[in-house]
Amino acid sequence: MTIFVNPWAFLFWVLASWIIGVLGRNTRFGFIGNFLIAFIFSPVVGVIVLLAADNWSKPVRERRRRRI
């Protein structure tokens, strides 16, 4: 059985997943996690996960520049 997929629909799917990954790069799942969730399930599910995820930031002492 051959499955035909419209190339424009696939391109939209990948582009939407990539945008969700970029928007989620500072969350708990990071870019890869958000991209894979959006790509495997759907961009709609990716947006829901992105909105539900809490922000992930480094502790203050790691953000400071180290002086030599």
N, C-alpha and C positions, 0 to 999 in steps of 0.2 A: 504494500500500500504506500503510495507516494503522497506526501503532504506538501502542498504548494502554499508558500507564504508570500504575500505581497512584499516586495523588497522595500517599498516606502513605509509600510507598517512596521517592518523589522527595524528600519533605520530610526523611525520615531521612537520605538520601544527602547532601543539602545541609547539614543540621545536623551530621552527622558530619564532613564536610569542613571546615566552619567551625571546629569544635572542634580539629581537627588543625591548622588554620591558626593558631589562637590559641596552641596549645601550641608551635608551631614558630616563633613570631615572633622568638625570639632565636637562631635557627640561621642557617646560611649562606643558605638560600633565603628566609627571612623568611616573613611571613604569606601574601603573595600566592603565592609559589612553592609552599609546602606546601598551601595551599588548592587551587590549580589541579591539582597532582599528584593529590591525593585526589579531587577532583571529576571529573577527566577519566578517570583510570584506575580507581581504587576507593579507598574509605577504608582497606581492608586494605593496599594498596600505599602509601598515604599514611602509615600507621603504620610500615611497614617503612622508608620513607625518613626519617621523623622520628627513628626510633631510630638510623639509620645516620649521620645528619647530625651534624657537629661544631658545638659552640656557637660563636657569633659574638659577640664582645664588643669594645667600643671600646677603644682604647689608654688607658692610665691618664691620660695628660695631657689627653685630650679629656673624660674623665669629671669631672675636677676643675672646680670652679666658678671662673670667671674673676673676679678681684677688680678692681674699678675704682678 
